[in-house]
Every structure is written in C-alpha cells, then in structure tokens.
Amino acid sequence: MSRKGDCWDNAVAESFFGTLKIELVFGTTYFSRADAKRDIVDYIEMFYNSRRRHSSLGYMPPMEFEKQKLWKDAA
C-alpha cells in the first residue's frame, strides 16, 4: 500500500463507495444478493453515471457535460 497522496492511493474508489452507501445502501434492507445487485447496478447506470452532478465536471451531470463537449467539438 502507498502513503496518502501517492498516485496509488484509492481516494476515488473510496469516495464513490462512500457516496453509494450514503445515497442508496444505508437504510435499505435487501433480502437477497440479487436484489442488492439489481438496485446497485440501476443506481450506477441510471443515476450516478447519467444524472448525478460531479464536482470533477464543474458540477454538471455527465450527460450534460458530454452534450456540451460534442457541441464544442462540432464547432
């Protein structure tokens, strides 16, 4: 393992999983692994990757950021 600040630290992964737990998992009871997997995949694909605002994108949702990028590339 590396020290804090090294390029091998896993801050990005820790941030994502922290967000996932706070926004989805805490307070939810899953009765099977399949239910949990379905809910988590839906969260990632339908919300986190498309509509949730990301600080690294200037607090824009990824879909909006991509549309803006396409317009700039086309011009």
HELIX and SHEET records of a PDB file:
HELIX    1   1 ALA A   11  LEU A   20  1                                  10    
HELIX    2   2 LYS A   21  VAL A   25  3                                   5    
HELIX    3   3 ARG A   33  ASP A   42  1                                  10    
HELIX    4   4 TYR A   43  TYR A   48  3                                   6    
HELIX    5   5 SER A   55  LEU A   57  5                                   3    
HELIX    6   6 PRO A   62  ALA A   74  1                                  13    
END                                                                             
